[in-house]
Amino acid sequence: MRPCELKYKIKSMTDSNFFDRKTMNFFGDTMANYGCCSHKEYWELWRKKPVKGGFQDSAFFCKKTFKRVLNVR
């Protein structure tokens, strides 16, 4: 799955603000800076380069509900 496909699924199935323009602008992020990979029970959305403040953590989303999953590692 590509990051833009994951964004579409998340925005259509949840009320998440993760991909809102204001949120991404606040962190200095763009869709081009994301990569996506599959794990057993979730999708990992990872940043290719650090954004404002050196933030480069991955975000994890459930494959069934597309809700954000915290404390994966």
Secondary structure, 3 states (H helix, E strand, C coil): CCHHHHHHHHHHHCCCCCCCHHHHHHHCCCHHHEEEEECCCEEEEEECCCCHHHCCCCEEEECCCCCEECCCC
